[in-house]
């Protein structure tokens, strides 16, 4: 976690941006990202200079800054006493340099081609430069946490919040899929690269040997993590997020994942983690014919599922967030995809999430699908279901934490009581998932988790809605508090209303 002092400085700079007329949080983060990148370039040049001095050659290998460009270096312009002079150098010289940069030959330099300088005043630039200069870039944990704190501000930024999947939900998906140093990990709708960052942290923590030899480090930094997006701002922010979490050269590139000609990576990945866009529609003309052959639809959530099956290698696994409509939709496209997952691949689990997980931006109900690609060989024997009722945060628009920090997420550091479980089901999800081939097979349908045989799912028309199989205990009414009965009826009414809203959306 970042310190209160550093956090307060970030908040102060953030407020200055807003008072200066930049109210879009993505733009604020983007401007800070440019300056972080400039500081990184200066650090690379300094390292090359020290190497040249140490070897005695005096020759700087692959210099970022030529002799006549020394004034563009972070270490030079940050020390200028005249803030107007610094502003002129950054706006008139540094940013044109960024746009033409190619010598760095990294994923970061490629995403700087359209860099725009929009900081409105010399005084604000000076404040931001001072802040960025205090970030300990050599400390992966600190600068990673700081960038995460910046990104968390998207959560309080209205319409831009859709770019952020809650971090504790990402962490649950990571813990359940167990990334390894042998994986090739991809998010085809990567946004700020939250899934890739969490996967990289998991690999570092659970497989520290990956950093102890040259071959392991090369794979980790340059070949393990892949992400696509068609928003250049997201590419810049996602790339910098990876860099500040210690991944030097991830494959983060521009791509409309569903477009024609965007499927050259078929069978390339062993692990897919994603929360793809949904409730959207595309024109057939711009959509990959290969995907349309699998599933004839304009629904983005269904097309992305078809894409994931293409991108996975045989034996590869996926954890994907989908809207509930994917689980029970009655169109031919919905049924075709569910049949493929159950009959031709290996559907492992459906984890139902509470409807408020993505509030305040959307109240849509979602689930996480876990599956493996078997290349038509099938493999589904039974499907594990879990009905998550609570994720540790309030399910209203405020999304306030309901427990102390050490009892949040899927891997709390202290034990839980039953009442605390009722506020955070995620540790129980992980524990029961790990026992899905054991005691979970015998759990009754009235519990939060249970298994359903493939045959029963087939007989139900490949319906994957948990309430199709879940049983609800009805207590003897003579012993029930009437208020509880009223609560139950209200909940049922809300569920019916929500289901009708989803049905309307699905039929549009």
Buried (B, 14 or more C-beta within 10 A) or exposed (E): EBEEEBBEBBEEBBEBBEEBEBEBBBBBBBBBBBBBBBBBBBBBBBEBEEEBEEEEEEEBEEBBBEEEBEEBBBEBBBEBEEBEEBBBBBBEBBBEBBEEBEBBEBBBBBBBEEBEBBBBBBBBBBBBBEBBBEBEBEEBEBBBBBBBBBBEBBBEBEEBBBBBBBBBBBBBBBBBBEBBBEBBBBBBBBBBBBBBBBBBBBBBEEBEEBBEEEEBEEBBBBEBBBBBBBBBBBBBBBBBBBBBBBBBBBBBBEBBBBBBEBBEBEEBBBBBBBBBBBBEEBEEEEBBEBBBEBBEBBBBBBBBBBBBBBBBBEEBBBBBBBBBBBBBBEBEBBBBBBBBBBBBBBBBBBBBBBBBBBBBBBBBBBBBBBBBBBBEEBBBEBBBBBBBBBBBBBBEEEBEBBBEEEBBBBEBEEEBEEEBBEBBBBBBBBEBBEEBEEEBEEBEBEBBBBBBBBEBBBEBEBBBBBBBBBEEEEEEEEEEEEEEEEEEEEEEEEEEEBBEEBEEEBEE
